[in-house]
């Protein structure tokens, strides 16, 4: 059974994510990347990886991310009409270290088992790091995807991406019928540093986002965190910033002028 990587990326090289992301994708037979007009050298880095299929956008289509996923899925189905599994991993995600040993041997074993049982989607745990390499946030909805994060799905004809624009739509294709939850997780680094959080806040604000979805990015009044389980940490993963975020000065206080709050 083929495993096809599936992602949209923009400037992950300058964020320090790209090398580790490719480490997580070694199990893939091919990796499809929809690049959102990266201008940090990421595109040159892709060329080092022999099994990358690049779909290059000349503009940042972030607000049309579901349409971009639909285009990727259409291309994959054209290139791979035979049965295959999709492996979706965003550029700021790290795969469970237990699954990565021997170039993803455990991933193939897992897919073989669930495929024989008739499942069409595999759900993972999901840890949202907060201002740290090892602490994840549990309040304000940050831990809401845990156990429900679809990381692998079998590309079946009854699945599709609806043609819609805008931010923060569901990222799974419509039509999934028989998912299964497994003991494995991903680590999300999108909120792991002050810089990342401030950039997200300003970016979403510039795109017209308002209300709770935006405000929670800088609201730490109810901050609750826990440490990620050591068993899921890859051996190469950098855990140098292990300070409890609750002991750090609040984001609003540090970046009040930049955030205009």
C-alpha positions in Angstrom: 0.0 0.0 0.0 1.4 3.4 -1.0 1.7 6.2 1.5 1.4 9.7 -0.1 2.5 12.8 1.8 0.0 15.7 1.6 0.6 19.3 2.9 0.6 23.0 2.3 3.7 24.9 3.3 5.0 28.4 3.4 8.4 29.6 4.7 8.9 26.6 7.0 12.6 26.7 6.4 13.0 30.1 8.0 10.8 28.9 10.9 13.2 26.1 11.6 10.6 23.4 10.8 11.4 22.1 7.4 14.3 19.7 8.2 12.4 18.1 11.0 9.2 17.9 8.9 11.0 15.8 6.2 12.3 13.5 9.0 8.7 12.8 9.8 7.9 12.0 6.1 10.5 9.4 5.4 7.9 6.7 5.2 6.2 8.3 2.2 6.4 6.8 -1.3 5.8 10.3 -2.6 5.3 13.7 -1.0 2.9 16.3 -2.5 3.6 19.9 -1.4 1.4 22.8 -2.3 3.8 25.7 -1.7 2.2 29.0 -0.8 4.7 31.3 -2.5 7.6 30.7 0.0 10.4 33.2 -0.3 12.8 31.9 2.3 14.7 29.2 0.3 12.2 26.5 1.1 11.6 25.7 -2.6 15.4 25.0 -3.1 15.3 22.7 -0.1 12.4 20.7 -1.6 14.6 19.9 -4.6 17.0 18.0 -2.3 14.2 15.4 -1.7 13.9 13.1 -4.6 10.3 12.0 -4.0 8.7 15.5 -3.7 6.0 16.5 -6.2 5.8 20.3 -6.0 2.6 22.3 -6.8 3.8 25.8 -6.8 1.6 28.8 -6.1 2.8 32.3 -7.1 0.7 33.8 -4.3 -0.1 33.0 -0.7 -3.4 31.2 -1.0 -3.8 30.7 2.8 -7.4 32.0 2.8 -8.2 29.4 0.1 -6.6 26.5 1.9 -9.5 24.1 1.3 -9.5 24.8 -2.4 -5.8 24.1 -2.5 -6.3 20.8 -0.7 -8.9 19.9 -3.3 -6.4 20.6 -6.1 -3.8 18.5 -4.4 -6.2 15.6 -4.0 -7.3 15.8 -7.6 -3.6 15.7 -8.7 -2.8 12.7 -6.4 -5.8 10.7 -7.7 -4.6 11.4 -11.3 -1.1 10.3 -10.5 -2.1 7.3 -8.3 -5.3 5.6 -9.4 -4.3 2.5 -7.3 -5.3 2.2 -3.6 -3.2 4.4 -1.3 -3.2 6.2 2.1 -2.8 9.9 2.6 -0.4 11.1 5.3 -1.3 14.7 6.2 1.2 16.6 8.3 1.4 20.4 8.4 4.9 22.0 8.4 4.8 22.9 12.1 3.8 19.4 13.3 6.1 16.7 14.6 5.1 13.0 14.3 5.2 10.7 17.4 8.7 9.5 17.8 7.6 5.9 18.3 6.2 5.8 14.8 9.4 7.1 13.1 11.9 4.4 14.0 13.3 2.4 11.0 11.9 5.0 8.6 8.4 4.7 9.7 8.1 0.9 10.0 5.4 1.3 12.7 3.4 3.6 10.5 3.2 0.9 7.8 2.4 -1.8 10.3 -0.4 0.5 11.7 -1.9 1.2 8.3 -1.8 -2.5 7.3 -3.8 -3.4 10.5 -6.5 -0.7 10.2 -6.8 -1.2 6.5 -7.6 -4.9 6.9 -10.2 -4.0 9.5 -12.0 -1.7 7.0 -11.2 1.6 8.6 -10.7 4.6 6.3 -9.2 7.1 8.7 -6.7 7.1 11.6 -7.2 9.6 14.5 -4.2 10.7 16.6 -3.7 12.6 19.8 -2.7 16.3 19.3 -0.6 18.4 21.7 -0.6 22.2 21.2 2.7 23.5 22.6 2.6 26.8 24.3 5.6 29.1 24.5 7.8 26.0 25.1 9.2 22.9 23.5 7.6 20.6 26.0 4.5 22.3 27.7 1.2 22.0 25.9 -1.9 24.2 26.6 -5.2 22.7 27.8 -7.5 25.7 28.3 -9.3 28.0 25.7 -10.0 25.0 23.4 -6.3 24.4 22.7 -6.6 20.7 23.6 -9.8 20.1 21.7 -8.3 18.1 18.9 -6.7 15.6 21.1 -7.7 12.1 20.0 -9.5 13.5 17.0 -6.7 14.6 14.8 -6.9 12.9 11.4 -3.4 12.2 10.3 -3.9 9.3 7.9 -6.8 8.5 5.7 -7.4 6.1 2.9 -8.2 7.9 -0.3 -11.6 6.6 -1.3 -13.9 7.8 -4.1 -16.5 8.8 -1.6 -14.2 11.4 -0.1 -14.0 15.0 -1.3 -13.0 18.5 -0.3 -15.9 21.0 -0.6 -15.0 24.1 -2.8 -15.1 26.8 -0.1 -12.9 29.8 0.8 -12.0 31.3 4.2 -10.1 30.5 7.4 -10.3 27.7 9.8 -12.7 25.3 8.1 -12.5 21.6 9.0 -9.4 20.2 7.3 -10.5 16.6 6.9 -12.1 15.6 3.6 -15.9 15.1 3.7 -17.2 11.6 3.5 -15.0 9.7 6.0 -17.1 6.8 7.2 -15.1 4.5 9.6 -12.3 6.3 11.6 -10.3 4.6 14.3 -8.4 6.2 17.2 -4.9 4.9 17.9 -2.2 5.3 20.7 -0.1 7.8 18.8 0.1 11.6 18.7 1.4 14.7 16.9 3.2 17.6 18.5 2.1 21.0 17.2 4.8 23.7 17.3 2.6 26.6 15.9 2.4 28.3 19.3 5.7 27.1 20.7 7.4 30.5 20.7 6.4 34.1 21.4 7.4 35.0 17.9 5.1 32.3 16.3 2.1 33.4 18.4 2.6 37.2 17.7 2.9 36.5 14.0 -0.2 34.3 13.9 -2.2 37.0 15.8 -1.1 39.8 13.5 -1.6 37.7 10.4 -5.1 36.5 11.3 -6.1 40.0 12.4 -4.9 41.4 9.0 -7.2 38.9 7.3 -10.2 40.1 9.1 -10.5 37.6 11.9 -12.1 38.9 15.1 -13.7 37.7 18.3 -12.7 34.7 20.5 -10.8 32.8 17.8 -8.4 35.8 17.5 -8.4 37.0 21.1 -7.5 33.6 22.6 -4.1 33.8 20.8 -2.9 36.4 23.3 -5.2 35.8 26.3 -3.4 33.9 29.0 -5.7 34.8 31.9 -6.9 31.2 32.3 -3.6 29.6 31.1 -3.4 25.9 32.0 -0.5 23.7 30.7 0.9 20.2 31.1 4.0 18.5 29.9 3.9 16.3 26.8 4.5 12.6 27.4 8.2 11.8 27.0 7.4 8.6 25.1 6.2 10.6 22.0 9.2 12.8 21.7 11.6 11.9 18.8 15.2 11.4 19.8 16.3 14.3 17.6 13.7 16.8 18.9 15.1 19.9 20.6 13.6 20.4 24.1 15.9 23.3 25.2 13.0 25.6 26.1 11.4 23.7 28.9 10.4 26.6 31.2 6.8 26.4 32.4 4.9 29.1 30.5 3.0 30.1 33.6 6.3 31.5 35.0 6.9 33.7 32.0 5.7 37.3 31.6 2.3 37.4 29.8 2.3 38.0 26.1 0.1 41.0 26.4 2.5 42.7 28.7 5.6 41.8 26.6 4.1 42.8 23.2 1.5 45.4 24.1 2.7 48.0 21.6 3.1 45.5 18.8 -0.3 43.9 19.4 -2.0 47.3 19.8 -4.0 46.1 22.8 
